[in-house]
Amino acid sequence: MTSKSKYTLRSAVELAYSQYLPEEEWNKESSPLVILHCLCGSRGDWHTLSEKLAKLLKREVLTIDLRNHGESGHAPSMQYKEMVHDVITLLDKLNIAKAHFLGSSMGASVMMTLALLHPHRVHSLISEDTTPCKISGSLKSIIRGYLEVLASLDMSLPDGSLENLKERALPELEKVEQSRNNSLFFARNIIVSKGDSNTATCTFNLQAILKDLDHLTSWDETLAECQFTGPVCFLGGCDSINLP
């Protein structure tokens, strides 16, 4: 496997994670399942399913907040190779030599990039709603629309009510597309700022994501000569606009 990329990696961002262990006796030598969330999501989205998967698969399940998301550290850049470096650094810290991976959306792109750059660290891949290709321009415009609405909001909480702010945000978010569920997904990411109860913020690094959105919604062509020959499963809904 070769790559012509001349990309220089910066220091890894410290990632928050959760570990789920089977309740019954299990083989501790078995490789874990690592789950990577979608853009603007977090490891908490997978909590209930991770508990069930650990029990069903009788192996450890590890969920991770990717950089600039959830409780993980923030950085000004959101490049996929940087995120891979973050994940590999965490796996090394946890003494995980090889794992199975399940990724959704952005998490799937991180996972696929990792498999191409470090195939010896991957047993298998399950990609939810994402393939190794550039997503449609219409979908990128929708994502950008939601993020720009969040960026334009007055995040002050003069009445101390986060719910009032979310109620004001929802009509603006629903103007992006007619999807109540997607609007609620982005609205739920508005939280009270740590150390300042009079101001709200997003659970993710909004400015970093906006800056690198073109990269996050494309595929790295420098990986064209890389190969992963292990098992891969692509999952997608019938109405998905993410899949070709």
N, C-alpha and C positions, 0 to 999 in steps of 0.2 A: 504494500500500500504506500502510495506517495501523495504528496500534496505540494502544490506550487505556491501556497500562501506564504507571504512574508510578514504575516500579522504578528505583532509583538504583544504578548500578554502582560497585563498589569497584575498587581497583587490580587489574590483571591479575596472575595467578599465573604465574611463569615455568615453562614446560612443557618437559619432556625430549622429544626426538624422535630418530628415525632416518631416514636418507635412503637409498633403494635406487635405483641407477641401472642402466640396461640395459648389458649387456656389449658389445653391438654398437653400431654407429653409430645415432644416433637424433636426432630433431628436438628440440633443446633449447628450442624455442619452444612445444612442446606443454604443455598444462596438466597438472599432476601429479594423481595419485590420492592423496587423503588418507584414511587409515584410522583410525577411532576405536573403541577397544575397549569391552568390556562393563563393567558394574558389578563392581568387585573384580577386574578383569582388568588387563592392561598391554599396552604396545606389543609386548613380547616374545612375546605369544601369536601375533602375526601375522608373526613373523620369516621362517619358511620360505615361507609363502604370498607374502609381499611380494617376496622374491627372485624367485619364479617369475612373479609378476604384472609386475614391472618388465621382465623378459625378454620375456614374452608380449605385453605391451601396448606395448613400446618407448617407455616414458615413465617419469619419476620416480615413485616411490611413497614417500609420507611417512607414517610411523606416529608417533602422538603418545601420550604418557602424559597423560591428563586430570588436572586438579587432584586432590590427595589420593590419587593412585594412582602406582604405579611409582616412578620417580625424579623426578617433578615435585614442585613446591613444595606445601606444605600450607596450608590456610586453614580457618577455622572454619565456613564456609558452603559448601553444595553446591547452589546454585541453577543451573538450566539457562542462564539469561541470563548469569550470571557465567562459566560454562564456555565459552559462545559468545564472550564478550569475551576470554577467555584465548586461544582458538584464533585469533580474528581478529588479536589482537596478535602472535601468533607468525607468522601468514601475512604480516603487514605486515613483520615483521623479516626474513623470508626472501624478500621481494619477490615474493610469490605473489599476483597480482591476482585470479585465478579458478581454481577447481579442481573436479575430480570428487570425490565423497565416497562412502565405504563405511563404514557404521556398524553396530555390533552392540549390541542391547539399549540400555543407557544411552547408548552412543556414537551410536546411531541417533537417539535423542531429541535429543542435542546437535546433531547434523547437521541434523535437520529444523527445529529451532528456528533454527539459523543460516540455513538457506535462506529461512525466512519473514521473518527480520529483515534479512538482507543478501542478497537474491536475485541481486544483481549480482555476487556473489562465487562463485556456484555454477553449474557447467555441468550436472551431473546428480547424482542420488542413488541409492544402492543401500542399502536398509534390510534388515538381517538380523534376522528374528524380532521385529520391533517395528513398531507402527503408531502414529499420533498419537492415542492414546486412553489412558485410565486402565487399568492392568493389573488383573487380578482380585484380589479380596481374599485368596483362598487363596494365590496366588503371593506376594503381599506378606508374608503371614504366614510362608511358608516362608523367604523371604529374611531376614526379621527373626529367625527362629529360628536360622539359621546364624550370623548376626552376634552374637546374644546369647550363643550358645555360646562364640564366640571371646572375647567380652568377659568371660565368667565364668572363663576358664581362668587357672590359676596359670602365669604366663609365666616363672617363675624356672627357671634351668637349673643346679641344684646339681651335677649330674654332668657338665655341659658338653655333654650330648647333645641336639641338636635333634630327632633322629629319635625319641628316647624320648618327647619332648613330643608330637610328631605322632601317635605310636602311642596315647598317652593321649587325644588329642583326637578321633581318628577314631570311637571308639564313641559319644561324646557327639554328634558331628555327624550320625552315622547315625540317631540318634533323631529328628531333625527330619523326615526322610522316608527311605524305603527307596531311596536312590540312592548307591551307592558312588562313582560318578563325581563327583557334585556334592560329596560329602564330601571326596574327594581334592582337588577344585578349591579348596575353602576351606582345607584343611589345608596345601596347598603354599604358601599365602600367609603362613605362619608362618616367620619368619626370625630369625636372631640379630641383636640390636640392635647398631647401629653404636657402637663405643666401649665396649661392655659385653658381653663374651662370656658372662656369667652370666645374661643376661636375653634373652628373645625378644620379638618384636613382630610386627605385621602389615605387609605391604607397602603397605597402604592405610590412610588415616586413619579408623579404625574409629568413633571417637566422632562425627566430622563426618558420616559416612554414616548412622549411626543417627539422629542428630538430624534430618536432612533426608530420611529415607527416604520419608515420606509425599509429599513433593514429587517425589522421584526416581521414584516409581512412579505418578505422575499426569501429566496433560497440562495445560499452561498455557492456560486459557480466554481469557486476554487476547490470544492470538494468532489468535482467531477471524476477525478482519477482515484478516489478512495472507494473502498469496498467493505461491506459487511455481509458475510455469507451465512449468518445464523438465521434462525426462524424469525419472521416478521409477520404480524397480523395488522391489517388496516380495518378499522371500524368506522362506520359513518351512517347517519340517519338518511332516510329517503329524501328528506327535504333540505339536507345540508347544502349550503352554498360555499362551504370551504373546500369540498372535494371536486376534482375535475370530472 
